[in-house]
Amino acid sequence: MPTRHPHRGEPHLMHSLMEWRALGEMALLPSSLPLLAQAPHGDGHPVLLLPGFMGDESSLVALKTFLKNRGYDVQTWGFGRNVGFQSKHAQAVEQKIRHLHHTSGRTVSLVGWSLGGVFALYGAHQAPECVRGVITLGSPVNVDPEGSRSPALVKAMYRIVAHRMGPDAHALQPRAKKLRERQPLPLPMSCLYSLTDGVVPPQEATIDGDPARHENIRVPGSHTGLGFNPLVLCIVADRLAQPEGAWAPFKPAGLLGSIYRLTTGQMPWSGAVA
């Protein structure tokens, strides 16, 4: 059974201080071409990418370029910088999902990085008939009643940019409350998380769910590098390539499976939360 990670409290201070590791993850992309080239091609269905807090379309360039190369109709949200879980953007995401579904005649896959994953989850709940599945990358999809356990610096930034009460203000608004009440999502959902994430702790980035359609996938790396992490890109491609209506848990083979075991110490299909 997919279960939330048992971690408690904030991310480890060392992990937060070492978020600059993302630069190294970006630098690995050219040398990872043999791995990326083995990622499965898709069926051309629309994929909507949603950026993290303070991110915009430019932060999604690696994901967008890679998934377009794999054959998907990739779209970004088109609303500029993500400045918090605000009502106008939540409604706009729902409308965008419905528009993509209507114009393509196909269901839409949602890929959300960090806070973008919360928008993806909200959109999937609001328009489930338009959504094929959801993939989140280090997203705070589970916030306990006591509030976010992100580092103080992240909360301070959120207060400055988004709301003077910090992330808890938006976490407590009716739309966000409904997300917690409605979980688990009645659609395929893959939550990618890292034990060394310096922004979103693992208990907030994982879910309790149904093994027939939900999973938590541990990956190595930083929070700010998830959208450029070669292993993450390959896992996203693996998840998107599954035939509609035939979802199965993550079980990579070949080079991806070998690298996954080497970097996480897990069997790809174990479902462990160590």
N, C-alpha and C positions, 0 to 999 in steps of 0.2 A: 504494500500500500504506500502511495506517496504521502509523506508526512513532513510537516514543517521541521526545519532544523532546530535542534534543542538549544542552540546558542542563546545566551541571555545578555542583555545590555548592549552597549555601543560596540562598534568595530574596534579591534585592537588598535591602540594608539600607533604602534609601529606601522601597521598597514595603512593607516590614514596619512602618516608622514611620508610614506613611500608611494603615494599615488602617481608620482612622476614616472613610475615604471611604465606607464602607458606609452611613453616615448619609445621604449625598447620594444613594446609590442607592435607599434607602428613600423619600426625599423625591420622587424622580422618578416613583414609582408613579402618583399621581393624574394627572399630566400625560401618562402613557403609556397612558391608557385607550383612545385610538383604535387604538394598536398591539395592545394586549391583546385588544380586541374582535374583531380580525381573526384571532386564533388559532383553529385548527380545533377543532371539537367532537369528543368521543370517542364510543366505542361502549358506555360504561358498565362496562367491565371493571374489576376491582379494581386499585388502585394503592397500594402500601405505601411510605410516606415514612419515612426513617431519618435522625435528626438527627446533627449533627457532635459532636465532642468537647466536652463541657460543655454541649451543647444539650439541650433537651427538646422536648416537643410544641409549646410556645409559640413556639419558634424557627421552626417550620414553618408558621406561620399564613398567610403570604402564599401559599406553594405550595399548601397545603390548600384555602384559599378559592378561589383561581384555578382549580385543577383540578376542584374540585367544580362550579364554574360552567361548566366545559367539559363536564360530564356524566359524570365518572368516580366510581366508588365509592372514595373516598379514605379510607385508614386510616393512622394513625400507629402507631409500634411499641408504645406503651403501657407502657414499662418505666421511665419517669421520665427522669432525666438520663443522658446517655451519658458514662460515666466510664472509658472505655477499652475495648479489645477483649478483653473478659473472656469466659470459657467459658460462664458461665451465660446471658449475653445472646446469645452466638452461637447456642447451642442454642435459646433462646427465639425468636430470629428465624426459624430454620428451622421450628420448630413453628408459628409464626404464619403463615408462607407456606403451609404444608400445610393449615392450618385454613381460610384464605381461599380456597384452591383448592377444598377439599372443600365448603365451604358455598355458594360461588358457582357451582361447576361450570365455572369459567373459569380460565385461567392468569392469573398476577399479574405486573404490571409493578412493578419495584423502582426507587425513586429515592432515592439516598443522597447526602447532603451531607457532604463532608470524611470523617471517620472512618465516618460512616454508609454511605459507598460501599463500605468494606471489609466491613462487615456484609452489605451487599447482594450483593457478589461471593461471599462465603462462602455465603450462603443459596442463591444461584443454583447454585453448584457442588453443594451438598448435595441440592437438590430441583429439578433441571433440568426434570423433567416437569411441575412446577407453575408454572414461570416463563415469562413471555412475552418479557421483555427487561430489561436493566439500564441505568440512566442514572446516571452519577456526576457530582458537582459538586465539582471541586477535591479529589478524593479521592486519598490515597496508595496507589494500586492497584499501584504498582511501587516496591519498596524494594530497593536494591542490597544485596549481602552486607555491605558496610561499615556499613550502617544508615541510619536516617533523616537527611535533610539539612534538616529543619525548623529554624527559628531556635532559639537557645539558650533564649530565654524560653519558647517553646512546650514544649521538652523539660523544662524545669524545672517547668512547670505540670503536665505529665504525671506527673513523678516525685512531686509532692506529692499529686496527686489519685488517680492510678491505680496506679502501681508505682514503687518506689524506684529501679529501674534505668532508668526512662524508657520511651519508646515502643519501644525496641529489645527490651525484655523480652517484650512481647506480639507483636512482629514475629517473634520467634524461636520462639514456641510452635508446637506441631505443626499446629494449625489454620491459622495464618497461613502457615507454610511450604508447606502443601498448596496454598494459593492461588497461590503463585509457581510451584510445580511444575506445576499444572494449566492455567495460562494457555496460550493464550487460551480464554476462555469459549466453549463451543459453542452460544451463543445471541447474538442481537443485543445489542450493547453500545455505548453512546455515552458517551465521556468528555469532559466539558466542562472546560476549563482556561483559566487566564488567565496571560499573561506577566507581569502585575503582581501576581500573588498573593503576599502577604507571609507566608504560612504554609506552603503546600505548593508546592515548586518544580515547574516544568512537566515535568521528566523523571520525576517520581514520579506525576504526575496523568494521564499518557498511556500508551498501550500499543502494542506491536507486534501486529498482528492480520491477519485475513482481510478484505479489502475487501468481501466479500459479506455480512459481518455485523458488522464492527467499524469504529469511527471515532473520531477525536479532533477535537473542535470547539473552536476557540479563541474565547474571548469576552473582552470588555473588563471591567475592574472588579477589585474587591478580593476576598479570600477570604471574609471575614465578611459580605459583602453578596451573595454568590451566590444565596442563597435569596430575596432581595428584588429582584434585578436584573431589570428588565422584559424585557430581551433574553433573558436566561436562561429566564425563565418561558415566553416564546413558543417558544423552541427546545425546551424540555421538552414543551410541548403538541404541537409539530410531530412530535416523535419518538414520542410516545404514540399519536398519531392514525393511525399507519400500520396498515393491515390486518394481522391476524395471519397470519404465513407469507408476507408480501409486503414484507419489510423492504428499504428502499433508503437509500442514503447521504443525508445532509443536503443539500438543494438547495432552499432557500426562494425564493419569488418575491414579487412585490408589495412592500408596505411593509417587511416583515421582511427581504427580500433587500436592499433599498436601505439600510436602517439597518445591516445586518450589514456590507455592503461599506464603508459610511462609517466605522464605528467600529473595524473591524479591518484594513481595507486589503486584505482577501482576497476572492476570489470564493468564494461559499458552498460550491461543490463542489470546490475546488481540492485539499483535503486537505493543504495546506502546513503546515509546522511552524515558520515563521519566527518 
